[in-house]
Amino acid sequence: GAAGAVGSLVGQIAKIKGCKAVGAAGSDDKVAWLKELGFDAAFNYKTVSSLDAALKEAAPNGIDCYFDNVGADFTTAVLKHMNQFGRIAICGSISTYTDKEPAKG
């Protein structure tokens, strides 16, 4: 997620380049840390009632650039908010790292 070693750097680089940085993390402490790093918005994906609503609130004008290191349902939710001609960098798929069997498809 955004509070990991890679995600936290991606968010900081985005800010340096003049982008709005939005991050999702799995605890309130991690969300607070992302805000300390300068992320414009951050939310706890484990406690939001709707990932879709959290993304809409954090990025009401849509998403132009998405750095994906999670995959699965999170990425599916983000895709609904991507702007036309937006870009996605695929880095990993944290959501599947502990799966016992590979995903189908």
C-alpha positions as CSV (number, residue, x, y, z in Angstrom):
1,G,0.0,0.0,0.0
2,A,0.9,3.7,0.1
3,A,2.5,3.4,3.5
4,G,5.0,0.8,2.4
5,A,8.6,1.5,1.3
6,V,7.7,1.8,-2.4
7,G,4.2,3.5,-2.1
8,S,5.4,6.1,0.3
9,L,8.2,7.1,-2.1
10,V,5.9,7.1,-5.0
11,G,3.6,9.6,-3.2
12,Q,6.5,11.9,-2.3
13,I,7.8,11.9,-5.9
14,A,4.3,12.7,-7.1
15,K,4.2,15.7,-4.8
16,I,7.6,16.8,-6.0
17,K,6.3,16.6,-9.6
18,G,3.3,18.8,-8.7
19,C,0.7,16.0,-8.5
20,K,-2.1,15.5,-6.0
21,A,-1.1,12.4,-4.0
22,V,-3.8,10.1,-2.6
23,G,-2.9,7.1,-0.5
24,A,-4.6,4.1,1.1
25,A,-3.3,2.3,4.1
26,G,-4.4,-0.4,6.4
27,S,-4.3,1.5,9.7
28,D,-5.1,4.9,11.1
29,D,-1.5,5.3,12.2
30,K,-0.3,4.7,8.7
31,V,-2.9,7.2,7.3
32,A,-1.5,9.8,9.7
33,W,2.0,9.1,8.6
34,L,1.0,9.5,4.9
35,K,-0.4,12.9,5.8
36,E,2.9,13.8,7.5
37,L,4.7,12.9,4.4
38,G,2.6,15.4,2.4
39,F,-0.1,13.2,0.8
40,D,-3.1,15.4,0.0
41,A,-5.5,12.7,1.0
42,A,-5.3,9.3,2.7
43,F,-7.8,6.8,4.0
44,N,-7.9,3.5,5.8
45,Y,-9.1,1.0,3.3
46,K,-10.0,-1.4,6.1
47,T,-12.5,1.0,7.8
48,V,-14.1,2.9,5.0
49,S,-17.7,1.9,4.3
50,S,-17.1,2.2,0.6
51,L,-13.9,2.2,-1.3
52,D,-15.6,3.7,-4.2
53,A,-16.9,6.6,-2.1
54,A,-13.5,7.1,-0.5
55,L,-11.8,7.4,-3.9
56,K,-14.5,9.8,-5.2
57,E,-14.0,12.0,-2.1
58,A,-10.2,11.9,-2.4
59,A,-10.2,12.5,-6.1
60,P,-13.4,14.2,-7.2
61,N,-12.0,15.1,-10.6
62,G,-10.9,11.5,-11.3
63,I,-7.5,9.9,-11.4
64,D,-4.8,10.7,-14.0
65,C,-2.0,8.5,-12.7
66,Y,-2.3,5.3,-10.6
67,F,0.7,3.4,-9.2
68,D,-0.6,-0.1,-8.5
69,N,1.1,-2.4,-6.0
70,V,-2.1,-3.9,-4.6
71,G,-4.1,-5.4,-7.4
72,A,-7.4,-7.3,-7.0
73,D,-10.6,-5.5,-5.8
74,F,-8.7,-2.3,-5.0
75,T,-7.5,-1.9,-8.5
76,T,-10.9,-2.7,-9.9
77,A,-12.3,0.1,-7.8
78,V,-9.6,2.6,-9.0
79,L,-10.3,1.8,-12.6
80,K,-13.8,3.2,-12.3
81,H,-12.3,6.5,-11.4
82,M,-9.5,6.7,-14.0
83,N,-9.7,9.7,-16.4
84,Q,-9.5,9.2,-20.1
85,F,-5.9,8.8,-21.1
86,G,-4.9,8.2,-17.5
87,R,-1.8,6.1,-16.9
88,I,-1.3,3.1,-14.7
89,A,2.0,1.7,-13.5
90,I,1.8,-1.9,-12.3
91,C,4.4,-2.7,-9.7
92,G,3.1,-5.7,-7.8
93,S,0.0,-7.4,-6.4
94,I,0.2,-7.4,-2.6
95,S,-3.3,-8.8,-2.4
96,T,-2.2,-12.1,-3.8
97,Y,1.1,-12.6,-2.0
98,T,-0.3,-15.0,0.6
99,D,-2.7,-16.9,-1.8
100,K,-2.4,-20.6,-1.6
101,E,-3.4,-21.0,-5.3
102,P,-2.8,-18.7,-8.2
103,A,-5.7,-16.6,-9.4
104,K,-7.6,-17.7,-12.4
105,G,-7.8,-15.6,-15.5
